[in-house]
Amino acid sequence: MNSILNSLALAALVFAGSAAASGADANHHPRCRTIHGVINDTQVTTGCTSPSGFCAEGTVDGNRGFHGTTYFVMDGAVRGPATAPNTLATSGLLTYTLSNGSLVVRESGLSGLKVGDDGYFTAFQQVQSGSGRYAGATGYFYVLGQAFPDHFEAEIQGEICTP
């Protein structure tokens, strides 16, 4: 029995040593924070680099210092299936510019929009990169919003982890 315990202890030490050698740091854990807030933005055309011609800029007002501006550039869009008329699947990059850094997310979503009417949209945002406080960040947001004739309003909720 002692030889089995000694073998297990040796295996644990070897595993711990290989983890340390591979760059793992047991004392370096990301700090993850739940974020929730509201984005208000409007479509803009000046300076828009979107291949489909859709960009939006606005503000975000959230908890934990998540306050600042937003800028979205749509880089892909396809119509939804025939069984879901008036829907559009979209993707693009959204930049959050905050007082303590910036965060770039890939937003992929589905919209139910009607020309001249209010509509709705939902999306998933995955962190791509960051600067300042958000350098090396990971995380995601869920987005649920409404499109009005002159602006968009969306609630975001998710998690940001920083090293």
C-alpha positions in Angstrom: 0.0 0.0 0.0 2.8 2.4 0.8 4.4 1.8 -2.6 1.1 2.8 -4.3 0.9 6.0 -2.2 4.5 6.8 -2.9 3.9 6.3 -6.7 0.8 8.6 -6.6 2.8 11.2 -4.7 5.6 11.0 -7.2 3.2 11.3 -10.1 1.6 14.3 -8.5 5.0 16.0 -8.1 5.9 15.2 -11.7 2.6 16.6 -13.0 3.0 19.8 -10.9 6.6 20.2 -12.2 5.5 19.8 -15.8 2.7 22.3 -15.3 5.2 24.8 -13.9 7.6 24.2 -16.7 4.9 24.7 -19.3 4.3 28.2 -18.0 1.3 27.5 -15.7 1.2 29.8 -12.7 -0.9 28.5 -9.8 -0.9 32.0 -8.3 -2.2 33.7 -11.5 -5.9 33.5 -11.8 -8.0 35.7 -14.0 -10.4 38.1 -12.2 -13.8 37.6 -13.7 -16.6 40.2 -13.2 -20.2 40.1 -14.2 -21.1 43.1 -16.4 -24.5 44.4 -17.2 -25.5 47.6 -18.9 -27.3 49.4 -21.7 -26.2 50.5 -25.2 -27.9 53.3 -27.0 -26.7 54.0 -30.5 -27.6 55.2 -34.0 -26.6 54.3 -37.5 -23.8 56.4 -39.0 -22.5 56.6 -42.5 -19.6 59.1 -42.2 -16.3 57.2 -42.0 -18.1 53.8 -42.1 -15.9 51.1 -43.5 -18.5 48.4 -43.5 -18.8 46.4 -46.8 -22.6 46.5 -46.3 -22.6 50.2 -45.4 -23.9 49.7 -41.8 -22.1 51.2 -38.8 -23.5 52.4 -35.5 -22.1 54.6 -32.7 -23.3 55.4 -29.3 -22.8 54.9 -25.6 -22.7 52.1 -23.1 -23.7 52.7 -19.5 -22.9 49.7 -17.2 -21.8 48.6 -13.8 -18.1 48.3 -12.6 -16.9 51.3 -14.6 -18.2 49.9 -17.9 -19.1 53.4 -19.2 -18.1 54.9 -22.5 -18.7 54.9 -26.2 -19.4 52.1 -28.7 -18.7 51.8 -32.4 -20.0 48.9 -34.5 -18.9 47.9 -38.0 -21.0 45.2 -39.7 -18.8 43.0 -41.9 -21.3 40.3 -42.8 -25.1 39.8 -43.2 -27.4 37.2 -44.7 -31.1 36.9 -44.9 -32.8 34.4 -42.6 -34.6 31.3 -43.9 -37.9 31.4 -45.7 -39.6 30.1 -42.6 -38.4 33.2 -40.7 -39.2 36.0 -43.0 -37.9 39.5 -42.3 -34.9 38.2 -40.3 -31.3 39.0 -40.9 -28.2 37.2 -39.5 -25.4 39.7 -38.9 -21.8 39.8 -37.7 -19.4 42.6 -37.1 -16.8 44.1 -34.7 -18.0 46.4 -31.9 -15.4 48.5 -30.0 -16.1 49.6 -26.5 -14.0 52.7 -25.6 -13.9 53.1 -21.9 -12.0 55.4 -19.5 -9.7 52.7 -18.5 -9.1 50.9 -21.8 -10.9 49.5 -24.8 -12.5 46.2 -25.7 -13.1 44.8 -29.1 -15.8 42.1 -29.4 -17.1 40.0 -32.3 -20.9 40.4 -32.4 -23.0 37.7 -34.1 -26.7 38.2 -34.1 -30.2 37.8 -35.5 -32.5 40.7 -36.3 -36.1 40.9 -37.0 -36.4 44.3 -38.7 -39.1 45.8 -40.8 -38.5 48.9 -42.9 -40.1 51.9 -41.1 -41.2 49.8 -38.1 -39.7 49.0 -34.7 -37.8 45.7 -34.7 -35.8 43.5 -32.4 -32.4 41.9 -32.3 -30.4 39.5 -30.2 -26.6 38.8 -30.4 -23.7 37.1 -28.8 -20.5 39.1 -28.3 -17.1 37.3 -27.8 -14.1 39.3 -26.6 -11.4 39.5 -29.3 -8.9 41.9 -27.9 -8.4 44.8 -25.4 -6.1 47.5 -24.2 -5.5 49.2 -20.8 -7.4 47.5 -18.1 -8.8 45.0 -20.7 -5.4 43.9 -22.2 -5.5 40.2 -22.3 -9.2 40.0 -21.3 -11.5 37.2 -22.2 -15.3 37.1 -21.9 -18.6 37.5 -23.6 -21.9 39.4 -23.6 -25.5 38.4 -24.4 -27.4 41.2 -26.1 -31.1 41.8 -26.3 -32.3 44.9 -28.0 -34.9 46.8 -29.8 -34.6 48.9 -33.0 -36.6 52.1 -33.3 -36.8 54.2 -36.5 -34.1 56.6 -35.3 -32.0 54.6 -32.8 -31.2 51.2 -31.1 -31.4 50.3 -27.4 -29.9 47.1 -26.1 -29.3 45.4 -22.8 -26.0 43.6 -22.3 -25.1 41.0 -19.7 -22.0 38.9 -19.5 -18.6 38.4 -18.0 -15.2 39.9 -18.5 -12.1 38.2 -17.1 -8.8 40.0 -16.9 -5.4 38.5 -16.1 
